[in-house]
Protein backbone atom coordinates (compact mmCIF):
# COMPACT_ATOMS: atom_id res chain seq x y z
CA UNK A 1 0.00 0.00 0.00
CA UNK A 2 1.18 3.52 -0.76
CA UNK A 3 2.23 5.61 2.21
CA UNK A 4 -0.25 8.44 2.79
CA UNK A 5 0.00 11.87 4.32
CA UNK A 6 -2.07 10.55 7.25
CA UNK A 7 0.58 7.87 7.88
CA UNK A 8 3.25 10.56 8.12
CA UNK A 9 1.09 12.59 10.48
CA UNK A 10 0.56 9.59 12.82
CA UNK A 11 4.27 8.75 12.97
CA UNK A 12 5.25 12.40 13.55
CA UNK A 13 2.49 12.91 16.13
CA UNK A 14 1.08 15.96 14.36
CA UNK A 15 -2.04 16.81 12.39
CA UNK A 16 -2.32 16.11 8.65
CA UNK A 17 -2.63 19.87 8.13
CA UNK A 18 0.78 20.38 9.73
CA UNK A 19 2.32 17.73 7.45
CA UNK A 20 0.73 19.41 4.43
CA UNK A 21 2.13 22.82 5.40
CA UNK A 22 5.65 21.40 5.76
CA UNK A 23 5.60 19.38 2.54
CA UNK A 24 4.03 22.14 0.46
CA UNK A 25 6.25 24.86 1.95
CA UNK A 26 3.19 26.80 3.00
CA UNK A 27 3.34 30.51 3.78
CA UNK A 28 1.85 29.58 7.18
CA UNK A 29 5.05 28.54 8.92
CA UNK A 30 5.48 25.54 11.23
CA UNK A 31 7.87 25.74 14.20
CA UNK A 32 11.23 24.07 13.68
CA UNK A 33 10.67 21.20 16.12
CA UNK A 34 7.46 20.09 14.40
CA UNK A 35 9.01 20.57 11.00
CA UNK A 36 11.94 18.27 11.85
CA UNK A 37 9.55 15.61 13.20
CA UNK A 38 7.57 15.70 9.96
CA UNK A 39 10.68 15.50 7.77
CA UNK A 40 12.05 12.61 9.85
CA UNK A 41 8.76 10.71 9.39
CA UNK A 42 8.86 11.42 5.64
CA UNK A 43 12.36 9.94 5.42
CA UNK A 44 11.51 6.93 7.55
CA UNK A 45 8.39 6.06 5.55
CA UNK A 46 9.93 7.01 2.18
CA UNK A 47 6.86 9.15 1.60
CA UNK A 48 6.44 10.70 -1.88
CA UNK A 49 3.95 13.60 -2.09
CA UNK A 50 1.07 13.42 -4.55
CA UNK A 51 2.02 15.82 -7.34
CA UNK A 52 -1.59 16.56 -8.29
CA UNK A 53 -2.47 17.41 -4.69
CA UNK A 54 0.56 19.66 -4.47
CA UNK A 55 -0.51 21.49 -7.61
CA UNK A 56 -3.80 22.27 -5.92
CA UNK A 57 -2.11 23.35 -2.70
CA UNK A 58 0.69 25.41 -4.18
CA UNK A 59 0.21 28.75 -5.95
CA UNK A 60 3.44 27.98 -7.84
CA UNK A 61 3.19 24.97 -10.16
CA UNK A 62 6.21 22.72 -10.57
CA UNK A 63 5.80 21.37 -14.13
CA UNK A 64 6.53 23.00 -17.48
CA UNK A 65 4.97 21.59 -20.66
CA UNK A 66 7.23 21.40 -23.73
CA UNK A 67 6.01 20.58 -27.25
CA UNK A 68 8.65 19.77 -29.87
CA UNK A 69 8.39 18.22 -33.33
CA UNK A 70 10.47 15.16 -32.41
CA UNK A 71 12.88 14.95 -29.48
CA UNK A 72 14.88 12.22 -31.29
CA UNK A 73 15.75 14.77 -34.01
CA UNK A 74 19.24 16.16 -33.16
CA UNK A 75 17.94 19.74 -33.53
CA UNK A 76 15.31 19.26 -30.84
CA UNK A 77 17.58 17.08 -28.71
CA UNK A 78 20.00 20.01 -28.40
CA UNK A 79 17.22 22.48 -27.61
CA UNK A 80 15.78 20.08 -25.02
CA UNK A 81 19.20 19.83 -23.38
CA UNK A 82 19.09 23.59 -22.84
CA UNK A 83 15.52 23.44 -21.56
CA UNK A 84 16.39 20.72 -19.07
CA UNK A 85 19.51 22.52 -17.87
CA UNK A 86 17.52 25.63 -16.99
CA UNK A 87 14.57 23.66 -15.60
CA UNK A 88 16.89 21.73 -13.29
CA UNK A 89 18.35 24.96 -11.96
CA UNK A 90 14.81 26.00 -10.96
CA UNK A 91 13.67 22.57 -9.65
CA UNK A 92 11.08 22.23 -12.39
CA UNK A 93 9.79 19.06 -14.04
CA UNK A 94 9.58 18.93 -17.85
CA UNK A 95 6.66 17.22 -19.56
CA UNK A 96 7.86 16.71 -23.16
CA UNK A 97 5.44 15.98 -26.02
CA UNK A 98 6.29 15.11 -29.65
CA UNK A 99 3.95 16.63 -32.25
CA UNK A 100 5.72 14.94 -35.21
CA UNK A 101 4.94 18.09 -37.22
CA UNK A 102 1.19 17.34 -37.03
CA UNK A 103 -0.67 20.59 -36.24
CA UNK A 104 -3.75 18.89 -34.77
CA UNK A 105 -1.59 16.79 -32.45
CA UNK A 106 0.16 19.97 -31.32
CA UNK A 107 -3.17 21.64 -30.57
CA UNK A 108 -4.34 18.59 -28.64
CA UNK A 109 -1.20 18.62 -26.50
CA UNK A 110 -1.73 22.28 -25.62
CA UNK A 111 -5.17 21.36 -24.30
CA UNK A 112 -3.85 18.38 -22.34
CA UNK A 113 -1.04 20.39 -20.77
CA UNK A 114 -3.43 23.17 -19.83
CA UNK A 115 -5.62 20.58 -18.11
CA UNK A 116 -2.55 19.48 -16.12
CA UNK A 117 -2.17 23.09 -14.92
CA UNK A 118 1.48 23.37 -15.93
CA UNK A 119 3.24 26.55 -14.89
CA UNK A 120 4.37 27.37 -18.44
CA UNK A 121 4.12 26.14 -22.02
CA UNK A 122 7.09 26.12 -24.40
CA UNK A 123 6.62 25.32 -28.10
CA UNK A 124 9.81 24.64 -30.05
CA UNK A 125 10.03 24.13 -33.78
CA UNK A 126 8.86 25.58 -37.03
CA UNK A 127 5.51 27.21 -37.53
CA UNK A 128 3.09 26.18 -40.26
CA UNK A 129 1.80 28.01 -43.32
CA UNK A 130 -1.78 27.55 -42.10
CA UNK A 131 -3.59 30.71 -41.01
CA UNK A 132 -6.66 28.90 -39.69
CA UNK A 133 -4.61 26.58 -37.49
CA UNK A 134 -2.44 29.45 -36.23
CA UNK A 135 -5.55 31.39 -35.21
CA UNK A 136 -6.94 28.38 -33.31
CA UNK A 137 -3.64 27.73 -31.55
CA UNK A 138 -3.28 31.38 -30.57
CA UNK A 139 -6.79 31.27 -29.11
CA UNK A 140 -5.76 28.36 -26.85
CA UNK A 141 -2.52 30.06 -25.82
CA UNK A 142 -4.21 33.40 -25.12
CA UNK A 143 -6.78 31.71 -22.87
CA UNK A 144 -3.95 29.95 -21.03
CA UNK A 145 -2.08 33.23 -20.53
CA UNK A 146 -5.20 35.00 -19.28
CA UNK A 147 -5.54 32.27 -16.64
CA UNK A 148 -2.02 33.05 -15.41
CA UNK A 149 0.06 30.67 -17.55
CA UNK A 150 3.30 31.60 -19.28
CA UNK A 151 4.07 30.96 -22.97
CA UNK A 152 7.47 30.92 -24.66
CA UNK A 153 8.16 29.77 -28.22
CA UNK A 154 11.30 28.92 -30.19
CA UNK A 155 11.31 29.55 -33.94
CA UNK A 156 7.66 30.59 -34.19
CA UNK A 157 6.89 34.02 -35.65
CA UNK A 158 3.15 34.36 -35.22
CA UNK A 159 2.32 32.88 -31.84
CA UNK A 160 1.53 34.77 -28.66
CA UNK A 161 4.06 34.79 -25.83
CA UNK A 162 7.77 35.47 -25.67
CA UNK A 163 9.76 34.22 -28.68
CA UNK A 164 13.36 33.14 -29.21
CA UNK A 165 13.87 33.48 -32.96
CA UNK A 166 16.87 31.78 -34.61
CA UNK A 167 18.63 33.70 -37.37
CA UNK A 168 17.51 31.35 -40.14
CA UNK A 169 17.25 33.90 -42.92
CA UNK A 170 20.37 35.85 -41.94
CA UNK A 171 22.45 32.69 -41.58
CA UNK A 172 21.33 31.35 -44.95
CA UNK A 173 22.12 34.68 -46.57
CA UNK A 174 25.67 34.70 -45.13
CA UNK A 175 26.36 31.12 -46.21
CA UNK A 176 24.87 31.68 -49.66
CA UNK A 177 27.17 34.65 -50.26
CA UNK A 178 30.23 32.66 -49.18
CA UNK A 179 29.40 29.78 -51.55
CA UNK A 180 28.84 32.15 -54.46
CA UNK A 181 32.06 34.04 -53.67
CA UNK A 182 33.95 30.76 -54.10
CA UNK A 183 32.76 30.73 -57.71
CA UNK A 184 29.96 28.15 -57.56
CA UNK A 185 27.17 28.76 -60.06
CA UNK A 186 25.78 25.27 -60.71
CA UNK A 187 24.14 24.91 -57.29
CA UNK A 188 21.34 22.60 -56.16
CA UNK A 189 19.22 23.27 -53.08
CA UNK A 190 17.60 20.57 -50.93
CA UNK A 191 14.86 22.22 -48.88
CA UNK A 192 12.62 20.97 -46.07
CA UNK A 193 8.83 20.57 -46.24
CA UNK A 194 7.02 23.40 -48.04
CA UNK A 195 4.45 23.90 -45.26
CA UNK A 196 7.02 24.83 -42.59
CA UNK A 197 7.98 28.47 -41.99
CA UNK A 198 11.57 27.44 -41.19
CA UNK A 199 11.93 26.13 -44.75
CA UNK A 200 10.64 29.44 -46.10
CA UNK A 201 12.94 31.51 -43.87
CA UNK A 202 16.07 29.62 -44.87
CA UNK A 203 15.16 29.58 -48.57
CA UNK A 204 14.49 33.32 -48.41
CA UNK A 205 18.01 33.91 -47.12
CA UNK A 206 19.63 31.83 -49.85
CA UNK A 207 17.48 33.41 -52.57
CA UNK A 208 18.48 36.86 -51.30
CA UNK A 209 22.16 35.89 -51.60
CA UNK A 210 21.60 34.74 -55.20
CA UNK A 211 19.75 37.96 -56.01
CA UNK A 212 22.48 40.10 -54.41
CA UNK A 213 25.09 38.54 -56.70
CA UNK A 214 22.91 38.43 -59.81
CA UNK A 215 22.94 34.63 -60.01
CA UNK A 216 19.83 32.70 -60.99
CA UNK A 217 18.46 29.80 -58.94
CA UNK A 218 16.24 27.86 -61.38
CA UNK A 219 13.33 25.94 -59.92
CA UNK A 220 14.75 22.80 -61.56
CA UNK A 221 17.64 22.95 -59.07
CA UNK A 222 15.39 23.20 -55.98
CA UNK A 223 13.81 20.13 -54.43
CA UNK A 224 11.68 19.79 -51.27
CA UNK A 225 12.07 16.81 -48.97
CA UNK A 226 11.82 15.74 -45.31
CA UNK A 227 14.17 17.22 -42.72
CA UNK A 228 15.80 13.79 -42.32
CA UNK A 229 18.89 11.87 -43.37
CA UNK A 230 16.84 9.70 -45.75
CA UNK A 231 15.06 12.76 -47.13
CA UNK A 232 18.42 14.33 -47.99
CA UNK A 233 19.75 11.12 -49.52
CA UNK A 234 16.74 10.68 -51.82
CA UNK A 235 16.66 14.35 -52.83
CA UNK A 236 20.38 14.37 -53.65
CA UNK A 237 19.90 11.38 -55.96
CA UNK A 238 17.00 13.05 -57.73
CA UNK A 239 18.90 16.32 -58.17
CA UNK A 240 22.07 14.68 -59.45
CA UNK A 241 20.08 12.62 -61.96
CA UNK A 242 18.35 15.73 -63.28
CA UNK A 243 21.33 18.09 -63.00
CA UNK A 244 24.57 16.06 -63.33
CA UNK A 245 26.71 19.19 -63.69
CA UNK A 246 26.08 20.52 -60.16
CA UNK A 247 29.18 21.63 -58.26
CA UNK A 248 27.49 22.35 -54.90
CA UNK A 249 24.54 21.07 -52.87
CA UNK A 250 23.00 23.38 -50.28
CA UNK A 251 20.87 21.48 -47.78
CA UNK A 252 18.62 23.16 -45.22
CA UNK A 253 19.67 21.03 -42.26
CA UNK A 254 22.61 18.86 -41.23
CA UNK A 255 20.70 15.57 -41.24
CA UNK A 256 19.81 16.08 -44.90
CA UNK A 257 23.42 17.02 -45.64
CA UNK A 258 24.66 13.73 -44.14
CA UNK A 259 22.18 11.84 -46.32
CA UNK A 260 23.23 13.79 -49.42
CA UNK A 261 26.90 13.02 -48.75
CA UNK A 262 26.07 9.31 -48.44
CA UNK A 263 24.34 9.33 -51.83
CA UNK A 264 27.28 11.10 -53.47
CA UNK A 265 29.72 8.65 -51.92
CA UNK A 266 27.69 5.67 -53.20
CA UNK A 267 27.86 7.15 -56.71
CA UNK A 268 31.61 7.69 -56.57
CA UNK A 269 31.22 11.48 -56.46
CA UNK A 270 33.86 13.00 -54.19
CA UNK A 271 33.04 15.64 -51.57
CA UNK A 272 34.32 18.32 -51.89
CA UNK A 273 36.56 17.63 -54.92
CA UNK A 274 33.64 17.07 -57.30
CA UNK A 275 30.68 18.52 -55.36
CA UNK A 276 30.68 20.73 -52.27
CA UNK A 277 28.00 20.17 -49.63
CA UNK A 278 26.70 22.47 -46.88
CA UNK A 279 24.23 21.99 -44.03
CA UNK A 280 22.41 24.06 -41.45
CA UNK A 281 22.18 24.03 -37.59
CA UNK A 282 25.68 22.66 -36.71
CA UNK A 283 24.66 19.42 -35.04
CA UNK A 284 27.45 17.55 -33.18
CA UNK A 285 27.71 15.11 -36.11
CA UNK A 286 28.64 17.96 -38.47
CA UNK A 287 32.18 17.95 -37.05
CA UNK A 288 32.52 14.16 -37.15
CA UNK A 289 31.50 13.25 -40.70
CA UNK A 290 34.20 12.99 -43.37
CA UNK A 291 34.79 15.57 -44.68
CA UNK A 292 33.63 17.78 -41.80
CA UNK A 293 30.51 19.68 -42.77
CA UNK A 294 30.35 23.40 -43.55
CA UNK A 295 27.13 24.64 -41.97
CA UNK A 296 25.26 27.46 -40.29
CA UNK A 297 25.65 27.34 -36.52
CA UNK A 298 22.64 28.12 -34.34
CA UNK A 299 23.06 28.31 -30.53
CA UNK A 300 20.53 25.52 -29.95
CA UNK A 301 21.31 24.70 -26.31
CA UNK A 302 21.37 28.40 -25.47
CA UNK A 303 18.03 28.86 -27.26
CA UNK A 304 16.49 26.23 -24.99
CA UNK A 305 17.99 27.81 -21.89
CA UNK A 306 16.76 31.27 -22.86
CA UNK A 307 13.24 30.07 -23.64
CA UNK A 308 12.97 28.32 -20.26
CA UNK A 309 14.38 31.33 -18.41
CA UNK A 310 11.86 33.60 -20.14
CA UNK A 311 8.98 31.24 -19.32
CA UNK A 312 9.96 31.19 -15.62
CA UNK A 313 10.71 34.90 -15.33
CA UNK A 314 8.46 36.56 -12.74
CA UNK A 315 8.47 39.78 -14.79
CA UNK A 316 7.14 38.02 -17.87
CA UNK A 317 6.52 40.59 -20.63
CA UNK A 318 5.96 39.03 -24.10
CA UNK A 319 8.64 40.05 -26.59
CA UNK A 320 10.95 38.56 -29.22
CA UNK A 321 14.66 37.84 -28.78
CA UNK A 322 16.97 36.99 -31.70
CA UNK A 323 19.40 34.05 -31.61
CA UNK A 324 22.17 34.96 -34.04
CA UNK A 325 23.53 32.53 -36.61
CA UNK A 326 27.21 32.17 -37.52
CA UNK A 327 29.05 30.21 -40.22
CA UNK A 328 31.02 27.09 -39.29
CA UNK A 329 33.36 26.73 -42.29
CA UNK A 330 34.80 23.25 -42.69
CA UNK A 331 36.26 20.92 -45.32
CA UNK A 332 33.06 19.98 -47.21
CA UNK A 333 32.95 23.21 -49.20
CA UNK A 334 35.73 24.41 -51.55
CA UNK A 335 35.85 26.29 -54.88
CA UNK A 336 34.28 24.43 -57.81
CA UNK A 337 36.47 22.09 -59.86
CA UNK A 338 37.98 23.59 -62.99
MIKE-778023 format. One line per field, with one value per residue (C-alpha): z, y negated, x negated. Coordinates in steps of 0.5 Angstrom, whole numbers. Example, Ala and Ser with C-alpha at 12.3 -4.5 7.8 and 13.67 -1.06 7.14 Angstrom:
// MIKE-778023
up <- 16:14
north <- 9:2
east <- -25:-27
***
This chain:
// MIKE-778023
up <- 0:-2:4:6:9:15:16:16:21:26:26:27:32:29:25:17:16:19:15:9:11:12:5:1:4:6:8:14:18:22:28:27:32:29:22:24:26:20:16:20:19:11:11:15:11:4:3:-4:-4:-9:-15:-17:-9:-9:-15:-12:-5:-8:-12:-16:-20:-21:-28:-35:-41:-47:-54:-60:-67:-65:-59:-63:-68:-66:-67:-62:-57:-57:-55:-50:-47:-46:-43:-38:-36:-34:-31:-27:-24:-22:-19:-25:-28:-36:-39:-46:-52:-59:-64:-70:-74:-74:-72:-70:-65:-63:-61:-57:-53:-51:-49:-45:-42:-40:-36:-32:-30:-32:-30:-37:-44:-49:-56:-60:-68:-74:-75:-81:-87:-84:-82:-79:-75:-72:-70:-67:-63:-61:-58:-54:-52:-50:-46:-42:-41:-39:-33:-31:-35:-39:-46:-49:-56:-60:-68:-68:-71:-70:-64:-57:-52:-51:-57:-58:-66:-69:-75:-80:-86:-84:-83:-90:-93:-90:-92:-99:-101:-98:-103:-109:-107:-108:-115:-115:-120:-121:-115:-112:-106:-102:-98:-92:-92:-96:-91:-85:-84:-82:-89:-92:-88:-90:-97:-97:-94:-100:-105:-103:-103:-110:-112:-109:-113:-120:-120:-122:-118:-123:-120:-123:-118:-112:-109:-103:-98:-91:-85:-85:-87:-92:-94:-96:-99:-104:-106:-107:-112:-115:-116:-119:-124:-127:-126:-127:-127:-120:-117:-110:-106:-101:-96:-90:-85:-82:-82:-90:-91:-88:-93:-99:-97:-97:-104:-107:-104:-106:-113:-113:-113:-108:-103:-104:-110:-115:-111:-105:-99:-94:-88:-83:-75:-73:-70:-66:-72:-77:-74:-74:-81:-87:-89:-84:-86:-87:-84:-81:-73:-69:-61:-60:-53:-51:-55:-50:-44:-46:-47:-41:-37:-40:-39:-31:-31:-25:-30:-36:-41:-48:-53:-58:-58:-63:-63:-68:-73:-75:-80:-79:-85:-85:-91:-94:-98:-103:-110:-116:-120:-126
north <- 0:-7:-11:-17:-24:-21:-16:-21:-25:-19:-17:-25:-26:-32:-34:-32:-40:-41:-35:-39:-46:-43:-39:-44:-50:-54:-61:-59:-57:-51:-51:-48:-42:-40:-41:-37:-31:-31:-31:-25:-21:-23:-20:-14:-12:-14:-18:-21:-27:-27:-32:-33:-35:-39:-43:-45:-47:-51:-57:-56:-50:-45:-43:-46:-43:-43:-41:-40:-36:-30:-30:-24:-30:-32:-39:-39:-34:-40:-45:-40:-40:-47:-47:-41:-45:-51:-47:-43:-50:-52:-45:-44:-38:-38:-34:-33:-32:-30:-33:-30:-36:-35:-41:-38:-34:-40:-43:-37:-37:-45:-43:-37:-41:-46:-41:-39:-46:-47:-53:-55:-52:-52:-51:-49:-48:-51:-54:-52:-56:-55:-61:-58:-53:-59:-63:-57:-55:-63:-63:-57:-60:-67:-63:-60:-66:-70:-65:-66:-61:-63:-62:-62:-60:-58:-59:-61:-68:-69:-66:-70:-70:-71:-68:-66:-67:-64:-67:-63:-68:-72:-65:-63:-69:-69:-62:-63:-69:-65:-60:-64:-68:-62:-61:-56:-58:-51:-50:-45:-47:-41:-44:-42:-41:-47:-48:-50:-57:-55:-52:-59:-63:-59:-59:-67:-68:-64:-67:-74:-72:-69:-76:-80:-77:-77:-69:-65:-60:-56:-52:-46:-46:-46:-40:-40:-34:-31:-34:-28:-24:-19:-26:-29:-22:-21:-29:-29:-23:-26:-33:-29:-25:-31:-36:-32:-38:-41:-43:-45:-42:-47:-43:-46:-42:-38:-31:-32:-34:-27:-24:-28:-26:-19:-19:-22:-17:-11:-14:-15:-23:-26:-31:-37:-35:-34:-37:-41:-40:-45:-44:-48:-48:-45:-39:-35:-30:-36:-36:-28:-27:-26:-31:-36:-39:-47:-49:-55:-55:-56:-57:-51:-49:-57:-58:-52:-56:-63:-60:-57:-63:-67:-62:-62:-70:-73:-80:-76:-81:-78:-80:-77:-76:-74:-68:-70:-65:-64:-60:-54:-53:-46:-42:-40:-46:-49:-53:-49:-44:-47
east <- 0:-2:-4:0:0:4:-1:-6:-2:-1:-9:-10:-5:-2:4:5:5:-2:-5:-1:-4:-11:-11:-8:-13:-6:-7:-4:-10:-11:-16:-22:-21:-15:-18:-24:-19:-15:-21:-24:-18:-18:-25:-23:-17:-20:-14:-13:-8:-2:-4:3:5:-1:1:8:4:-1:0:-7:-6:-12:-12:-13:-10:-14:-12:-17:-17:-21:-26:-30:-31:-38:-36:-31:-35:-40:-34:-32:-38:-38:-31:-33:-39:-35:-29:-34:-37:-30:-27:-22:-20:-19:-13:-16:-11:-13:-8:-11:-10:-2:1:7:3:0:6:9:2:3:10:8:2:7:11:5:4:-3:-6:-9:-8:-14:-13:-20:-20:-18:-11:-6:-4:4:7:13:9:5:11:14:7:7:14:12:5:8:14:8:4:10:11:4:0:-7:-8:-15:-16:-23:-23:-15:-14:-6:-5:-3:-8:-16:-20:-27:-28:-34:-37:-35:-34:-41:-45:-43:-44:-51:-53:-50:-54:-60:-59:-58:-64:-68:-66:-60:-54:-52:-48:-43:-38:-35:-30:-25:-18:-14:-9:-14:-16:-23:-24:-21:-26:-32:-30:-29:-36:-39:-35:-37:-44:-43:-39:-45:-50:-46:-46:-40:-37:-32:-27:-29:-35:-31:-28:-23:-24:-24:-28:-32:-38:-34:-30:-37:-39:-33:-33:-41:-40:-34:-38:-44:-40:-37:-43:-49:-53:-52:-58:-55:-49:-46:-42:-37:-39:-45:-41:-40:-47:-49:-44:-46:-54:-52:-49:-55:-59:-55:-56:-63:-62:-68:-66:-69:-73:-67:-61:-61:-56:-53:-48:-45:-44:-51:-49:-55:-55:-57:-64:-65:-63:-68:-70:-67:-61:-61:-54:-51:-51:-45:-46:-41:-43:-43:-36:-33:-36:-34:-26:-26:-29:-24:-18:-20:-21:-17:-17:-14:-13:-12:-17:-22:-29:-34:-39:-44:-47:-54:-58:-62:-67:-70:-73:-66:-66:-71:-72:-69:-73:-76
***
